[in-house]
Each structure stands twice: as structure tokens, then as C-alpha cells.
Amino acid sequence: MLKHPGVFNPKEGVFVQTFGEELESLRAAGLFRSMRLVEGEQSSRIILDGREVLLLCSNNYLGLADHPLLKEAAIRAVERFGVGSGAARLVSGNMELHLRLEERIAAFKGTEAALVFNSGYAANTGIISAIAGRGDLIFSDRLNHASIVDGALLSRAKVIRYSHNDMVALRRLLEENRSTSGRRIIVTDGVFSMDGDLAKLAELVALKGEFGALLMVDDAHGTGVLGEHGRGSAELCGVMDRIDIHMGTLGKALGSFGAYAAASEEIIDYLVNRARSFIFSTSLPPAVLAASIAAFDLVDSPAGADLRKGLAANSTQFKDGLENAGFNTMGSETQIVPVFVGGAEETMEFSRKLLDQGIFVQGIRPPTVPVGSCRLRCTLMATHSQADVDRAVAAIAQVGRQLGVIRGT
């Protein structure tokens, strides 16, 4: 097999580093990544590499990924509609279930229309690169998800990043660019995926109105979880009807797969005609669509309300336990609870020691988070028991003392 010569340096006219050498550099820096095998269903406990562990790093917040109602809906859809959708939706892949799911999403979010995408990444890159272009301005929170960053880069608009949740800084930047003739678009996560804190949506809504901007909120980690009825961070903040584009995912709290944009009929029609990740992708298959519809129905039911209450209780119990033990949970306000460690190697050692005790928590390192801010990203599920939470807190505290992350007692 031919070995790739590496990365070409045109200035020196030589290939300077092979892929293998780059991988060795990642290993030396504690930044090498690999995948572990999960056998069986996604639940609060999983079989990981052949042994049962307590899962504390899944986005399956309500525990719906293996819920009987979703599985039943998916099976029925396969029996009636088959396995695949056959094509992109503008060709021949627009099926009855796509329309039913979009109607369900629009009703759930209180918008005129909705559009389903194949993933959260496809949604953000497709939406942002469609609604913004040369001559436009995108104001993006510095801690926004990578898919937002990439969508903004693809748009070729001018991207102006503001300090995380700093409304004073954002106001100043909007004022400095008030005379811009193009669109002004503010984009933010609703729940920030690595810190677990919330965007200041009420203030963002006020700023977008004052400066004539569009506001897009990525509520991937809030959909189904936050607000009295699980509508997300906008419901929690009381601004559901004042956000121009609601983006959310179907594969986290809703337990299925895919993503959506919910907005005015005009914006959705525009995305159908301009969002390349929608136009040029084979559409989601029937089983996924049916499971997603069932998930929304479940979230809207009394059982869904009970799951949200259980998740909130578990999150509070977990956070309080860690903070009482002396950990820095980085201002988390949700079911995403980071445990600050600092260095990459120490973080991964922390993760390994927890796995030895049967607790599966991923360490988060650059480039996902800045250098020096590595952390364990812990996520709670509604299906964790109180005993599960207590066990996890005790194990994290024990390892934290061993590694000197917190003081021993």
C-alpha cells in the first residue's frame, strides 16, 4: 500500500508531515480520539466493550431512544412505507410522513411551518448558509456549536463573534454595524452544549428588535426538556413567538434522529429553495420519521411531563452533590453538567478511572473546548435512579480527590 507523503508546504516545496506523524502528535498531546463499542440498546445503563456501565454522557435526556412507543411506531412505519425514502425530497423522496412530522413540529413550536433536515449539523450549515451571504453580517456567540461556526463560514457573510452571553458587547457590535445594508443575523445556542448554561434569550430578542436583526436559536439541547411543556429554552424564557428561526434536533431528548427548522412559511419556503444540505440529501427514512412523531406525542403527554420532572430532579441532585464536594460545574443550569479539570491528560485519566468503576463519562478536550478548560461532560437522564446519581457523585468525588482536582477529606 502506498504511503501518503503528508502535508505539502509550498514555501519549502516539500511534504512536511505524514498523517501518521500527525496522529502521533495528537497522542503525545493527549488529544487522540477513538470509538468504543456500545452493544444493545441506548439506555441509562449500557454494555460498553463487553461490560455493563452507568451511562453519564448521552444526549438521550428523556430516555426515549429505547422507548416502546417509539420502537412500535418505527416498526409500523417500515411495514407500511418500507425502509428507505428513495431520493431527495425535491426529486421523489417527499413522503406522507415528512409532511406529518413537519406539521407536528410547527404545532409544537407555534410557528407557521417547519422543515426537517437529516441532522443537526446539516440543519445549521444549511440554514445559515442559505439565509446569509456576501454583504450580510452574522453575530455569533463565541461558544456556539461547531455546526453554527461552519454554517457561518460557508455563508461567506462577515462573521462577528461576541463574548459568551455578553449582551453589552453584542449591543456595541450591533451599534458599530448599524449602517450595514445587508441582513443582520444573530445566532446562538439555546443551551450551550459544553457548559450547560442558557442563552439570554429575552435580551437577545430585545436587541434583535432594536437593531432590525433576525434571531436564530439552536435549541438542540433544550427541545423536549425545558419549559413547562418541553418546547425548549424559548418557552422557558417566555419568548416563543419572538424568535425568527427555531432550530432543534430529533436525536437527543426526542430519542430519534434528524433535525428541523421551525419558522414562518416564507422562511421555510426559502430554505426549501436555498438550503443545500436539504436540497442535495436523500430524505430521512420512514422509521425515523414515525419515531419522531411518536416522540413529540410522548413529550406532550402526562408521561412526558413526568420525565421532565425526573430529569430536573436528577440534574439538581447531581449538581448539588458535585458542588458540595468542591467541584466547579462551570455555571451549568441544565442537565448538561461539566466538571472542570483543566489539562487534557488529567481529564482523560479522570475519565479512565471512572470507567474502571463502571461510570462512563467522556472527557472533553481541544478543539471542542479551549486549551486549559478541559472537563468531564456529564449528562443526566430522566431514567437514572436516585441511587445511580448518588453512585456517580461518589465515584467522581473519589477520583477527583485521587487526582487532586478537589481537596481530599
Wavefront OBJ file of the C-alpha trace (Angstrom):
o trace
v 0.000 0.000 0.000
v 1.334 3.428 -0.923
v 2.041 5.728 1.992
v 0.647 9.234 1.653
v 3.627 11.647 1.666
v 1.981 14.037 4.090
v 1.104 17.738 4.115
v 2.681 19.797 1.328
v 4.471 23.019 2.297
v 4.557 25.142 -0.889
v 7.026 27.613 0.612
v 9.678 24.940 1.083
v 8.470 22.685 -1.711
v 8.351 19.575 0.486
v 5.882 17.352 2.280
v 6.393 18.119 5.939
v 4.308 15.655 7.932
v 2.580 12.350 7.273
v -0.863 11.528 8.600
v 0.785 9.005 10.897
v 3.059 11.683 12.323
v 0.077 13.936 12.887
v -1.672 11.128 14.743
v 1.395 10.614 16.916
v 1.358 14.336 17.705
v -2.265 14.037 18.800
v -1.393 11.068 21.013
v 1.524 12.939 22.583
v -0.725 15.913 23.353
v -3.445 13.725 24.878
v -5.842 14.656 22.047
v -6.156 11.338 20.180
v -9.716 10.066 19.876
v -11.123 6.597 19.276
v -14.563 4.994 19.386
v -15.902 2.489 21.892
v -18.432 -0.193 21.070
v -21.888 0.045 22.645
v -23.800 -3.233 22.424
v -27.579 -3.399 22.647
v -29.945 -0.506 23.333
v -29.135 3.032 24.399
v -30.359 3.255 27.977
v -29.239 4.602 31.344
v -27.035 1.518 31.572
v -25.289 0.130 28.519
v -22.941 -2.689 27.569
v -19.663 -0.951 26.695
v -16.832 -3.071 25.317
v -18.472 -6.130 26.837
v -19.310 -4.876 30.351
v -22.252 -3.050 31.904
v -21.628 0.574 32.868
v -23.695 3.508 34.071
v -24.076 5.876 31.128
v -23.439 9.506 32.041
v -22.517 11.021 28.675
v -25.564 10.504 26.451
v -27.832 13.192 24.995
v -30.765 10.779 25.342
v -32.055 13.027 28.134
v -35.606 11.661 28.451
v -34.595 8.063 27.823
v -36.731 7.795 24.671
v -34.135 6.119 22.427
v -35.342 2.680 23.511
v -38.906 3.608 24.472
v -41.515 1.008 23.439
v -43.823 3.585 21.830
v -41.072 4.873 19.542
v -39.980 1.364 18.614
v -43.542 0.348 17.834
v -44.078 3.441 15.653
v -40.878 2.749 13.731
v -41.820 -0.898 13.123
v -45.303 0.032 11.875
v -43.800 2.619 9.526
v -41.423 0.083 7.996
v -44.265 -2.344 7.444
v -46.372 0.292 5.674
v -43.821 2.577 3.970
v -40.714 0.428 3.604
v -37.139 1.098 4.682
v -35.849 3.964 2.544
v -37.183 7.204 1.085
v -35.539 6.712 -2.291
v -34.388 10.237 -3.125
v -34.106 13.846 -2.056
v -37.479 15.400 -1.276
v -37.441 17.723 -4.289
v -36.984 14.680 -6.526
v -39.211 11.801 -5.389
v -38.422 11.399 -1.693
v -41.146 13.606 -0.242
v -43.359 11.175 1.668
v -46.504 11.438 3.752
v -44.575 11.050 6.998
v -42.308 14.003 6.191
v -45.347 16.265 5.963
v -46.941 14.839 9.100
v -43.754 15.335 11.108
v -43.336 18.918 9.896
v -46.923 19.748 10.786
v -46.295 18.242 14.225
v -43.128 20.291 14.713
v -44.796 23.547 13.627
v -47.635 22.947 16.089
v -45.141 22.083 18.826
v -43.096 25.262 18.280
v -46.053 27.521 17.480
v -44.815 28.507 14.012
v -46.452 28.639 10.588
v -44.263 25.902 9.133
v -41.282 23.613 9.680
v -38.687 21.778 7.609
v -36.918 18.532 8.514
v -33.186 18.100 7.948
v -31.087 14.946 8.161
v -29.004 16.016 11.185
v -28.298 18.966 13.417
v -25.093 19.638 11.518
v -26.943 19.568 8.195
v -29.602 21.894 9.582
v -27.237 24.562 10.863
v -24.921 24.524 7.870
v -27.900 24.534 5.512
v -29.983 27.200 7.253
v -27.194 29.691 7.951
v -25.535 29.418 4.537
v -28.968 29.907 2.933
v -30.149 32.976 4.847
v -26.782 34.796 4.856
v -24.297 35.647 2.129
v -21.767 38.207 0.998
v -22.610 41.632 2.375
v -24.518 40.220 5.349
v -23.415 40.106 8.994
v -23.664 37.163 11.368
v -23.318 37.838 15.090
v -22.358 34.573 16.755
v -21.753 33.703 20.421
v -18.169 32.538 20.933
v -19.342 29.267 22.497
v -21.770 28.347 19.710
v -21.681 24.789 18.408
v -19.227 23.872 15.632
v -22.105 23.398 13.172
v -23.073 27.054 13.634
v -19.460 28.115 13.131
v -19.203 26.039 9.952
v -22.538 27.273 8.627
v -21.413 30.857 9.119
v -18.145 30.182 7.292
v -19.977 28.520 4.404
v -22.282 31.522 4.053
v -19.384 33.859 3.150
v -21.022 36.542 5.247
v -18.922 38.581 7.636
v -18.885 36.763 10.975
v -18.645 38.824 14.147
v -18.202 36.761 17.307
v -19.227 38.236 20.644
v -18.036 37.179 24.081
v -20.136 34.413 25.544
v -23.526 35.695 26.717
v -22.127 39.248 26.839
v -25.081 41.410 25.859
v -23.163 44.639 26.407
v -20.547 43.528 23.889
v -23.209 42.389 21.419
v -25.039 45.702 21.673
v -21.805 47.562 20.965
v -21.090 45.412 17.909
v -24.608 45.851 16.583
v -24.344 49.607 17.064
v -20.997 49.727 15.270
v -22.548 47.925 12.299
v -25.945 49.619 12.302
v -25.416 51.147 8.856
v -24.806 47.805 7.145
v -27.136 47.401 4.185
v -27.262 43.605 4.269
v -29.037 41.274 6.675
v -28.009 41.237 10.312
v -28.441 37.794 11.853
v -27.886 36.864 15.492
v -27.261 33.149 16.004
v -26.990 31.454 19.373
v -27.308 28.118 21.076
v -30.282 27.992 23.428
v -28.411 25.618 25.745
v -24.646 25.654 25.330
v -23.600 22.070 24.786
v -20.302 22.047 26.676
v -21.178 24.333 29.598
v -24.855 23.573 30.144
v -25.805 27.226 30.606
v -28.588 29.128 28.859
v -28.561 31.914 26.297
v -30.035 35.222 27.441
v -32.937 34.967 25.044
v -35.060 37.766 26.470
v -32.195 40.227 25.980
v -31.365 38.818 22.547
v -34.980 39.263 21.460
v -34.873 42.899 22.602
v -31.610 43.534 20.735
v -32.806 41.923 17.512
v -35.905 44.113 17.583
v -33.949 47.279 18.302
v -31.419 46.690 15.521
v -33.648 45.050 12.926
v -31.849 41.712 13.041
v -33.026 38.158 12.559
v -32.631 35.820 15.535
v -31.907 32.119 15.093
v -31.760 29.826 18.139
v -30.242 26.343 18.061
v -32.188 24.545 20.779
v -30.747 21.085 20.219
v -30.250 20.514 23.950
v -33.423 22.259 25.114
v -36.047 20.696 22.837
v -38.291 18.341 24.781
v -36.576 19.184 28.060
v -37.017 22.840 29.021
v -40.158 24.850 29.621
v -43.457 23.800 31.130
v -44.421 21.823 28.019
v -40.924 20.902 26.816
v -40.929 23.474 23.997
v -37.375 24.418 24.882
v -35.336 27.363 26.057
v -37.600 29.892 24.302
v -40.617 28.637 26.238
v -38.608 28.745 29.449
v -37.714 32.377 28.741
v -41.204 33.351 27.542
v -40.158 34.372 24.012
v -41.504 31.552 21.837
v -43.209 33.857 19.344
v -40.338 36.345 19.057
v -37.657 34.109 17.567
v -37.384 34.091 13.778
v -35.893 30.629 13.297
v -36.133 27.829 15.851
v -33.678 25.033 15.127
v -33.778 21.796 17.082
v -32.766 18.165 16.877
v -34.748 14.950 16.986
v -31.900 12.727 18.170
v -31.301 13.993 21.690
v -34.184 14.301 24.165
v -36.592 13.076 21.469
v -34.651 9.830 21.080
v -34.859 9.589 17.265
v -32.713 11.184 14.550
v -32.580 14.306 12.394
v -33.268 17.997 12.958
v -35.632 20.786 11.979
v -36.154 24.462 11.332
v -39.436 25.998 12.527
v -40.271 29.472 11.257
v -42.639 31.498 9.094
v -43.956 29.912 5.922
v -41.912 32.408 3.901
v -38.622 31.419 5.573
v -39.365 27.707 5.244
v -40.186 28.102 1.531
v -36.918 30.000 1.148
v -34.968 27.173 2.833
v -36.586 24.582 0.567
v -35.190 26.528 -2.379
v -31.827 27.579 -0.947
v -30.604 25.215 1.798
v -28.124 22.966 0.016
v -27.947 20.354 2.780
v -31.715 19.882 2.341
v -31.828 20.048 -1.459
v -29.000 17.602 -2.103
v -29.659 14.936 0.565
v -31.738 11.784 0.357
v -34.533 12.358 2.834
v -34.938 10.702 6.222
v -36.447 7.187 6.140
v -39.965 6.290 7.312
v -38.955 4.575 10.567
v -37.110 7.668 11.790
v -39.977 9.981 10.862
v -42.592 7.854 12.614
v -40.460 7.508 15.746
v -40.030 11.288 15.828
v -43.784 11.890 15.601
v -44.307 9.428 18.446
v -41.661 11.250 20.489
v -43.463 14.589 20.164
v -46.711 12.925 21.201
v -44.980 11.442 24.231
v -43.370 14.757 25.213
v -46.837 16.360 25.103
v -48.362 13.691 27.340
v -48.505 13.440 31.160
v -45.759 10.806 30.880
v -43.554 13.380 29.150
v -44.178 15.887 31.936
v -43.159 13.256 34.487
v -39.950 12.545 32.563
v -39.051 16.253 32.529
v -39.641 16.490 36.276
v -37.472 13.434 36.861
v -34.694 14.817 34.694
v -34.765 18.169 36.506
v -34.628 16.425 39.891
v -31.701 14.243 38.825
v -29.824 17.246 37.448
v -30.264 19.238 40.662
v -29.254 16.281 42.838
v -26.147 15.653 40.727
v -25.053 19.291 40.534
v -25.570 19.916 44.240
v -23.614 16.782 45.100
v -20.648 17.753 42.955
v -20.572 21.358 44.127
v -20.772 20.265 47.767
v -17.773 18.026 47.090
v -15.821 21.044 45.831
v -16.091 20.715 42.038
v -16.513 23.605 39.613
v -19.579 22.847 37.451
v -18.980 25.942 35.315
v -22.340 27.641 35.801
v -24.465 24.791 34.474
v -28.215 25.482 34.506
v -29.421 22.313 32.804
v -28.989 18.561 32.538
v -25.542 19.123 30.996
v -23.140 19.336 33.929
v -19.453 19.923 33.165
v -16.836 19.051 35.777
v -13.849 21.345 35.287
v -10.465 19.603 35.289
v -8.107 21.779 33.215
v -5.497 19.785 31.320
v -6.208 17.232 28.586
v -4.166 14.381 30.055
v -5.633 14.791 33.544
v -9.138 14.902 32.082
v -8.692 11.666 30.153
v -7.123 9.983 33.186
v -10.172 11.077 35.192
v -12.440 9.520 32.543
v -10.432 6.263 32.534
v -10.532 5.914 36.316
v -14.291 6.467 36.351
v -14.737 3.795 33.700
v -12.766 1.401 35.909
v -15.542 1.978 38.458
v -18.278 1.364 35.895
v -19.126 5.043 35.222
v -18.913 6.091 31.569
v -18.198 9.824 31.232
v -16.369 11.383 28.286
v -13.535 13.851 28.717
v -13.820 16.937 26.520
v -10.607 18.397 25.073
v -9.479 20.879 22.396
v -10.575 21.697 19.776
v -14.060 21.177 21.262
v -13.159 23.435 24.207
v -10.297 25.942 24.612
v -6.891 24.803 25.865
v -6.826 24.734 29.657
v -10.593 24.316 30.012
v -10.883 20.544 29.594
v -13.693 18.977 31.531
v -15.815 15.918 32.044
v -19.115 16.476 30.249
v -21.693 14.735 32.406
v -25.274 14.437 31.212
v -28.233 13.285 33.253
v -31.167 11.224 32.036
v -34.716 11.043 33.341
v -34.267 7.283 33.607
v -31.347 7.487 36.050
v -32.394 6.469 39.548
v -31.500 8.465 42.662
v -29.141 5.619 43.554
v -27.459 5.984 40.141
v -26.916 9.688 40.753
v -25.535 9.139 44.253
v -23.191 6.449 42.968
v -21.913 8.696 40.189
v -21.309 11.641 42.544
v -19.421 9.420 44.998
v -17.220 7.949 42.271
v -16.421 11.345 40.738
v -15.556 12.748 44.169
v -13.292 9.797 44.949
v -11.380 10.081 41.672
v -11.298 13.870 41.957
v -9.525 13.587 45.307
v -7.095 10.983 43.946
v -6.114 13.245 41.049
v -6.026 16.442 43.135
v -8.880 18.096 41.260
v -10.562 18.658 44.622
v -9.056 18.541 48.069
v -9.066 15.257 49.962
v -11.132 14.885 53.092
l 1 2 3 4 5 6 7 8 9 10 11 12 13 14 15 16 17 18 19 20 21 22 23 24 25 26 27 28 29 30 31 32 33 34 35 36 37 38 39 40 41 42 43 44 45 46 47 48 49 50 51 52 53 54 55 56 57 58 59 60 61 62 63 64 65 66 67 68 69 70 71 72 73 74 75 76 77 78 79 80 81 82 83 84 85 86 87 88 89 90 91 92 93 94 95 96 97 98 99 100 101 102 103 104 105 106 107 108 109 110 111 112 113 114 115 116 117 118 119 120 121 122 123 124 125 126 127 128 129 130 131 132 133 134 135 136 137 138 139 140 141 142 143 144 145 146 147 148 149 150 151 152 153 154 155 156 157 158 159 160 161 162 163 164 165 166 167 168 169 170 171 172 173 174 175 176 177 178 179 180 181 182 183 184 185 186 187 188 189 190 191 192 193 194 195 196 197 198 199 200 201 202 203 204 205 206 207 208 209 210 211 212 213 214 215 216 217 218 219 220 221 222 223 224 225 226 227 228 229 230 231 232 233 234 235 236 237 238 239 240 241 242 243 244 245 246 247 248 249 250 251 252 253 254 255 256 257 258 259 260 261 262 263 264 265 266 267 268 269 270 271 272 273 274 275 276 277 278 279 280 281 282 283 284 285 286 287 288 289 290 291 292 293 294 295 296 297 298 299 300 301 302 303 304 305 306 307 308 309 310 311 312 313 314 315 316 317 318 319 320 321 322 323 324 325 326 327 328 329 330 331 332 333 334 335 336 337 338 339 340 341 342 343 344 345 346 347 348 349 350 351 352 353 354 355 356 357 358 359 360 361 362 363 364 365 366 367 368 369 370 371 372 373 374 375 376 377 378 379 380 381 382 383 384 385 386 387 388 389 390 391 392 393 394 395 396 397 398 399 400 401 402 403 404 405 406 407 408 409
